[in-house]
Amino acid sequence: MRRLIIMRHARAEAGSGKPDFDRMLDPRGWHEAGDVGAALAEAGLLPDMVLCSAARRTRDTLAAIMPHLSRDCTIRILGEIYNAEPPALCNLLGRASGQTILLIGHNPTVHSLALDLAGENAGKVGNSFPTSTAAVFTIGAALDTADFKGLLTP
């Protein structure tokens, strides 16, 4: 059984005239992302494939998580995740290899994707998906077999 972790980036700095794509994590975001990295490691959720948006705040989130994960993994930084809709992310995930896949992206898309995959358990995902939240699923051969296992939050 494979595992899928869908994570929203950590808290980012205010725009301050920067393009949205270039916003970095604020100090709280770095701390929270590190906490989620520690929780992933403690739960044994060590990704061997990471799909990460190319936006600065998602790359910073990944950088904060990585020290907590002791395994090597394949990392793909993908510009198309930044403005993707759930079907496009499903397409990316369907082509991803690995036993544990971590997707780091943006709201509202990652929340919508988690709700879609949770199906009848969507209520457990909740009405919001705060920064640094990660939804954990087990999956079989295809995404339509996703089984919601829970949320990790800082």
C-alpha positions in Angstrom: 0.0 0.0 0.0 1.4 3.4 -1.0 1.0 6.6 0.9 0.2 10.1 -0.2 0.7 13.3 1.8 -0.9 16.5 0.5 0.5 19.5 2.3 -0.2 23.2 2.1 3.0 25.4 2.3 3.8 27.0 5.6 2.9 30.6 6.6 4.4 33.1 4.3 5.4 36.7 4.7 3.0 39.5 3.6 3.2 40.6 0.0 5.1 43.8 0.7 5.2 44.6 -3.0 6.7 41.3 -3.9 5.1 39.1 -6.6 3.1 36.3 -4.9 5.3 33.7 -6.4 8.4 35.1 -4.6 7.0 35.4 -1.1 9.2 33.6 1.5 8.2 31.9 4.7 7.9 34.2 7.8 9.6 33.0 11.0 6.5 31.3 12.3 6.2 29.5 8.9 9.7 28.1 9.2 9.0 26.8 12.7 5.6 25.3 11.8 7.0 23.5 8.7 9.8 22.1 10.9 7.2 20.8 13.3 5.3 19.1 10.5 8.6 17.6 9.3 9.3 16.2 12.8 5.7 14.8 12.9 6.2 13.1 9.5 9.4 11.5 10.7 7.8 10.4 14.0 4.9 8.8 12.1 7.3 7.0 9.8 6.0 9.0 6.8 9.3 9.3 5.0 8.7 10.4 1.4 10.7 8.9 -1.4 9.2 11.2 -3.9 8.4 14.9 -3.3 6.5 17.0 -5.8 6.8 20.7 -4.8 5.6 23.9 -6.4 8.3 26.2 -7.7 7.0 29.1 -5.6 9.4 30.4 -3.0 7.2 29.6 0.0 6.7 26.0 -1.0 10.5 25.5 -1.6 11.1 27.1 1.8 8.6 24.7 3.3 10.4 21.7 1.8 13.7 23.1 3.1 12.3 23.3 6.6 11.0 19.7 6.5 14.0 18.0 5.0 16.3 18.0 8.0 13.7 15.8 9.8 13.6 13.2 7.1 16.5 10.8 7.2 16.0 9.1 3.8 17.1 10.1 0.4 14.2 11.0 -1.9 13.6 12.3 -5.4 12.6 15.9 -5.4 10.8 17.5 -8.3 10.2 21.3 -8.3 7.4 21.9 -10.7 6.1 25.3 -11.9 2.8 23.8 -13.0 1.8 23.1 -9.4 1.6 26.8 -8.6 -1.7 27.5 -10.4 -2.8 23.9 -10.9 -6.4 22.7 -10.4 -7.1 19.4 -8.7 -7.4 17.4 -12.0 -3.9 18.6 -13.0 -2.5 17.6 -9.6 -4.2 14.2 -9.9 -2.5 13.8 -13.3 0.9 14.6 -11.7 0.3 12.2 -8.8 -0.8 9.5 -11.1 2.5 9.6 -12.9 4.6 9.8 -9.7 6.5 6.8 -8.5 7.4 5.9 -4.9 5.9 4.3 -1.9 5.4 7.6 -0.1 4.7 10.7 -2.1 4.6 14.2 -0.6 2.9 17.0 -2.6 3.6 20.5 -1.4 1.3 23.1 -2.9 -1.2 26.0 -2.5 -4.7 26.6 -1.4 -7.4 26.4 -2.4 -6.2 23.6 -4.7 -4.6 21.3 -2.1 -7.6 21.6 0.2 -10.0 20.8 -2.7 -7.8 17.8 -3.7 -7.8 16.5 -0.1 -11.5 16.8 0.1 -12.0 15.0 -3.3 -9.7 12.2 -2.3 -11.3 11.8 1.2 -14.7 11.2 -0.4 -17.1 10.2 2.3 -14.5 11.2 4.9 -14.3 14.8 3.6 -15.8 16.1 6.9 -12.7 14.8 8.7 -10.5 17.0 6.4 -12.6 20.0 7.5 -13.8 23.2 6.0 -10.4 24.9 6.0 -6.8 23.8 5.3 -4.5 26.1 7.3 -0.9 26.7 6.4 1.4 23.7 7.2 -1.5 21.3 7.2 -0.8 17.8 5.7 -3.5 15.3 4.8 -2.3 11.7 4.8 -3.8 8.9 2.6 -3.1 5.4 1.7 -3.6 4.5 -2.0 -3.6 1.4 -4.0 -2.7 1.3 -7.7 -4.8 4.4 -8.5 -5.9 7.6 -6.7 -9.5 6.5 -6.7 -8.5 4.0 -4.0 -7.4 6.8 -1.6 -8.2 6.2 2.0 -8.0 9.2 4.3 -5.8 8.5 7.4 -5.7 11.8 9.1 -4.2 15.3 9.3 -0.9 16.5 10.6 -0.8 20.1 11.8 1.9 22.1 13.6 
